[in-house]
Amino acid sequence: MDLNTLWFILIAVLFTGYFVLEGFDFGVGILLPFLGKNDTQRRMIINTIGPHWDGNEVWLLTAGGAMFAAFPGWYATMFSGYYLPLLLILLALIVRGVAFEFRSLEESPKWRSFWDWMIFTGSFLPALLWGVAFASFVQGVPIDASHNFAGSFFDILTPYSLLGGLVSLCGLTAHGAVFLSLKTVEPICDRAREWAFKAWIPAAVFLGLFTVLTYLVTDIYSRVGINPGPIPIGALATFLAAGYFIRKQQDGWAFGMTAAAILFAVATIFLFNYPNVLYSTLDPANHLTIYNSASGQVTLRTMTIIALIFVPIVLAYQGWTYWIFRKRVTADRESLHY
C-alpha cells in the first residue's frame, strides 16, 4: 500500500468517525425542542452530549487538516466549489457551540428558548448539507482541465443530492433519538424511542428512493474504484435491523445498528470513488485523484509518523471520556452543567 492510499483511507476513517459520533449530536440537537417539555428536560437532553460534542467535532477538524496537508488539490477544489454549503455548515456549527454555552447564562424563558432553537438550527443544517455534499460527490461536479470548479451552487444542489441530504437528515435524527433513549430516563427516553421510529420511517423511504436514483442518474456503478462487496448490502441490512430493534425497544442494539449503517454507507462512497476524490462531469481526464491532488512523498511520510504517534493517544482519550460519562442523565439539577 502506498502513502497516497494510506492517507485516503485515514481521511475516510476520520469522516466516518465524525458522522457516527457527531451524527448523534446532530440528532439530539434537532430533537431538543420537541422532546424537552420543560427547561429541566431540555437541560437533560443537552447534557447527554455536553461532554462529547466539542470532542466529536475534532474528527472533522482533523479530517479537514489531513485533507489540506495530504491532498491540497482536493482541498482547494472542494472548498472553493463547495464554498456556500461549507460556509453554512461552519456558521451553523459556530452558532450551535455558542448556544450550548450561552443558554444557561440567563434564567429568562425567552432567552433559553431562543438558544434552544439555535441548537436546533445548528444541528439541522449540517445534518442536511453534509448529505447533500456527499451525494454530489457520487453524482460528480463540473471540474475543468485546471482542476477548478466550473459550476454553480445548483450543480451541487440537484434533486439527487437534495434527496441524499434528506436521507442524512432523517437518518441522523433517528441515530440521535436512539442515543437519547440510551442516555436519559423516563419520560424522555420513551419519547425518544417514539421519535426514533418516526424518523426511521422517512429515512427508510428516502434511502430506497436514493438507491434507485443512484442507478438511474449516476454512472458510479460503471466507474467503481474498489468493489465494495457486501458493504453496501451491509449498510441497508443494518439500517433495516435498526428499525426492528427500535420497535423492540432494544436500545443498545438499535444504536449499534444505526452506527453500523452510517459506517457502511460512508465506506461505500469512499470505496466507489477510489482512487478518485472528485469526479468531473465535464471530462474523465479532469477527475481529481489521490495522485494528481497529493502532496509530495516527504510530506506524506512525515505526516504518517506523526499520525502513528498521536492518533492512538487521541483515540484512547476520547474513549476514556465516553467511559467516564457513560451513565444516564437524570433530572438532578445539581448534576446538570448546561
C-alpha positions in Angstrom: 0.0 0.0 0.0 1.4 3.4 -1.0 1.2 6.5 1.2 -1.4 8.1 -1.0 -3.8 5.2 -0.5 -3.0 5.1 3.2 -4.0 8.8 3.7 -7.1 8.3 1.6 -8.1 5.5 4.0 -7.2 7.7 7.0 -9.4 10.6 5.8 -12.2 8.1 5.1 -11.9 6.8 8.7 -11.9 10.4 10.1 -15.1 11.3 8.1 -16.7 8.0 9.1 -15.9 8.6 12.8 -17.2 12.2 12.5 -20.6 11.1 11.1 -21.0 8.3 13.6 -20.2 10.4 16.6 -21.2 13.9 15.6 -24.2 12.4 13.9 -26.0 11.6 17.1 -25.1 15.1 18.4 -27.0 16.5 15.4 -29.9 14.2 16.0 -30.1 15.3 19.7 -30.0 18.9 18.7 -32.7 18.5 16.1 -35.0 16.8 18.7 -34.3 19.2 21.5 -37.3 21.5 21.1 -39.7 18.6 20.6 -38.6 16.1 23.3 -38.0 18.6 26.1 -41.3 19.7 27.6 -39.8 22.0 30.2 -36.4 23.6 31.0 -35.2 20.7 33.2 -35.9 18.2 30.5 -34.2 20.3 27.8 -31.2 20.6 30.1 -31.1 16.9 30.5 -31.1 16.4 26.7 -28.3 18.9 26.2 -26.3 17.3 29.0 -26.3 13.9 27.2 -24.0 15.4 24.6 -22.4 18.1 26.7 -19.2 16.2 27.5 -18.8 15.0 23.9 -20.0 17.4 21.2 -16.8 19.5 21.0 -14.6 16.4 21.0 -16.7 14.9 18.3 -16.1 18.0 16.1 -12.4 17.3 16.3 -12.9 14.4 13.9 -14.0 17.0 11.3 -11.2 19.4 12.0 -8.6 16.6 11.8 -10.2 15.3 8.5 -10.0 18.8 7.0 -6.4 19.3 8.2 -5.4 15.9 6.9 -7.0 16.7 3.5 -5.2 20.0 3.4 -1.8 18.5 4.1 -2.1 15.2 2.2 -4.2 16.3 -0.8 -4.1 20.1 -1.2 -5.5 19.8 -4.7 -8.6 18.0 -3.4 -8.9 20.5 -0.5 -8.6 23.5 -2.8 -11.1 22.4 -5.4 -13.7 21.1 -2.9 -13.5 24.1 -0.5 -13.8 26.6 -3.5 -16.6 24.7 -5.3 -18.5 23.9 -2.1 -17.9 27.3 -0.6 -21.5 28.1 0.2 -22.6 24.8 1.7 -19.4 24.5 3.7 -19.7 28.1 4.9 -23.3 27.4 6.0 -22.1 24.3 7.9 -19.3 26.3 9.6 -21.7 29.1 10.7 -24.2 26.5 11.9 -21.6 24.8 14.0 -20.4 28.1 15.4 -23.9 29.1 16.3 -24.6 25.7 17.9 -21.4 25.9 20.0 -22.3 29.4 21.2 -25.8 28.2 22.0 -24.6 25.4 24.3 -22.5 27.8 26.3 -24.9 30.8 26.3 -28.2 29.1 27.0 -27.9 28.8 30.8 -26.4 32.2 31.4 -29.8 33.7 31.9 -33.0 32.4 33.5 -35.3 34.1 31.1 -37.5 31.5 29.3 -37.4 33.6 26.1 -33.6 33.7 26.2 -33.3 29.9 26.7 -36.0 29.2 24.1 -34.0 31.3 21.5 -30.8 29.4 22.1 -32.7 26.1 22.1 -33.8 26.9 18.5 -30.3 27.9 17.6 -29.1 24.5 18.7 -31.8 23.0 16.5 -30.8 25.2 13.5 -27.1 24.5 14.1 -27.8 20.8 14.1 -30.4 20.7 11.3 -28.3 22.5 8.6 -25.1 20.3 8.9 -27.2 17.1 9.0 -28.9 18.1 5.8 -25.9 19.8 4.0 -23.4 17.0 4.6 -25.8 14.6 3.0 -26.1 17.0 0.0 -22.3 17.3 -0.3 -21.6 13.6 -0.2 -24.4 12.8 -2.6 -22.9 15.3 -5.1 -19.5 13.6 -4.7 -21.3 10.5 -6.0 -23.0 12.3 -8.8 -20.0 14.3 -9.9 -19.4 18.1 -10.4 -18.1 20.2 -13.2 -14.3 20.4 -12.9 -12.2 21.9 -15.7 -8.8 20.8 -17.0 -7.1 23.0 -14.4 -8.9 21.2 -11.7 -11.0 24.2 -10.9 -14.7 24.0 -10.0 -16.5 25.3 -13.1 -20.1 25.3 -12.0 -22.5 27.0 -9.6 -24.3 26.1 -6.4 -27.1 24.5 -8.4 -24.6 22.0 -9.8 -24.2 20.8 -6.2 -27.8 21.2 -5.1 -29.6 18.9 -7.5 -32.7 16.8 -6.9 -30.4 13.8 -6.4 -28.1 15.5 -3.9 -31.1 17.0 -2.0 -32.6 13.5 -1.6 -29.2 12.5 -0.2 -29.5 15.3 2.2 -32.9 14.1 3.3 -31.5 10.6 3.9 -28.8 12.1 6.1 -31.2 14.4 7.9 -33.7 11.7 8.9 -31.1 9.0 9.5 -29.0 11.2 11.8 -32.2 12.3 13.6 -33.1 8.6 14.2 -29.5 8.0 15.3 -29.7 10.8 17.8 -33.1 9.7 19.1 -31.7 6.2 19.8 -28.8 7.7 21.6 -31.2 9.7 23.8 -33.1 6.5 24.6 -29.8 5.1 26.0 -28.7 8.2 27.9 -31.9 9.5 29.5 -34.6 8.3 31.9 -38.4 8.5 31.7 -40.2 10.3 30.3 -37.6 11.5 27.8 -36.3 8.0 26.9 -39.9 6.9 26.0 -40.4 9.9 23.8 -37.0 9.4 22.2 -38.0 5.8 21.2 -41.2 7.1 19.6 -39.3 9.8 17.7 -36.6 7.3 16.6 -39.1 5.2 14.7 -40.8 8.4 13.4 -37.5 9.5 11.9 -36.5 6.0 10.8 -39.6 5.6 8.5 -39.0 8.6 6.2 -35.3 7.8 6.3 -36.0 4.3 5.0 -38.3 5.7 2.3 -35.7 8.3 1.2 -32.9 5.7 1.3 -34.9 3.4 -1.0 -35.5 6.2 -3.5 -31.9 7.3 -3.2 -30.6 3.8 -4.0 -32.9 3.6 -7.1 -31.9 7.1 -8.3 -28.2 6.2 -7.9 -28.7 3.5 -10.5 -30.7 5.9 -12.8 -28.9 9.3 -12.7 -25.3 8.4 -11.9 -22.7 6.2 -13.6 -21.0 5.3 -10.3 -21.6 1.6 -10.8 -19.7 1.7 -14.1 -16.7 3.5 -12.6 -16.3 1.6 -9.4 -12.8 2.1 -7.9 -12.8 -0.8 -5.5 -15.6 -3.4 -5.5 -17.1 -2.8 -2.0 -18.5 -6.4 -2.0 -21.2 -6.8 0.7 -20.6 -3.4 2.3 -23.5 -1.6 0.6 -25.7 -4.5 1.4 -24.5 -4.3 5.0 -25.5 -0.6 5.1 -29.0 -1.5 4.0 -29.2 -4.5 6.3 -28.0 -2.7 9.4 -30.4 0.2 8.7 -33.4 -2.2 8.4 -32.2 -4.0 11.5 -32.1 -0.7 13.4 -35.8 -0.2 12.7 -36.5 -3.7 14.0 -34.6 -3.1 17.3 -36.2 0.4 17.7 -39.6 -1.2 17.6 -38.5 -3.9 20.1 -37.1 -1.1 22.3 -33.7 -2.8 22.4 -31.8 0.5 22.5 -28.3 -0.8 22.6 -28.7 -2.9 19.5 -30.6 -0.1 17.8 -27.8 2.3 18.4 -25.2 -0.2 17.2 -27.2 -0.8 14.0 -27.6 2.9 13.2 -23.9 3.5 13.8 -23.0 0.5 11.6 -25.3 1.8 8.9 -23.6 5.1 8.8 -20.1 3.4 8.9 -21.0 1.2 5.9 -22.6 4.0 3.9 -19.6 6.3 4.2 -17.3 3.4 3.5 -19.3 2.5 0.4 -18.9 6.1 -1.0 -15.1 6.2 -0.5 -14.6 2.7 -1.9 -16.7 3.5 -5.0 -14.6 6.7 -5.6 -11.1 5.3 -5.1 -8.6 6.3 -6.4 -10.7 9.4 -7.4 -11.6 12.0 -4.8 -13.8 14.3 -7.0 -15.4 13.3 -10.3 -15.6 15.7 -13.2 -18.8 15.7 -15.2 -17.0 17.6 -18.0 -14.3 15.2 -18.9 -13.0 12.0 -17.2 -9.4 13.4 -17.8 -10.3 16.1 -15.3 -11.0 13.8 -12.3 -9.1 14.6 -9.2 -7.3 11.5 -7.9 -5.2 10.6 -4.8 -2.2 11.1 -7.1 -2.7 14.3 -9.1 -4.0 16.2 -6.0 -1.5 14.9 -3.4 1.5 16.4 -1.6 5.0 15.1 -2.0 6.2 11.8 -0.6 8.3 13.6 2.1 5.2 15.4 3.4 3.1 12.2 3.4 5.9 10.2 5.1 6.3 12.9 7.9 2.5 13.0 8.4 2.4 9.3 8.7 5.0 9.2 11.5 3.1 12.0 13.4 -0.2 10.2 13.0 1.2 6.9 14.2 2.3 8.6 17.4 -0.7 10.9 18.3 -3.8 9.2 16.8 -3.7 6.3 19.3 -3.4 8.9 22.2 -6.4 10.9 20.9 -8.5 7.8 20.4 -7.6 6.5 23.9 -8.5 9.8 25.5 -11.9 10.1 23.7 -12.7 6.5 24.5 -12.0 7.3 28.2 -14.3 10.3 28.2 -17.2 8.1 26.9 -16.5 5.6 29.6 -16.4 8.3 32.3 -19.7 9.8 31.2 -21.5 6.5 30.3 -24.3 6.8 32.9 -27.8 8.0 32.1 -28.6 11.7 32.7 -31.2 12.3 35.4 -33.3 15.3 36.5 -30.9 16.1 39.3 -30.4 19.8 38.7 -27.1 19.8 40.7 -25.6 17.4 38.1 -26.8 19.4 35.1 -23.9 21.5 33.8 -25.6 23.0 30.7 
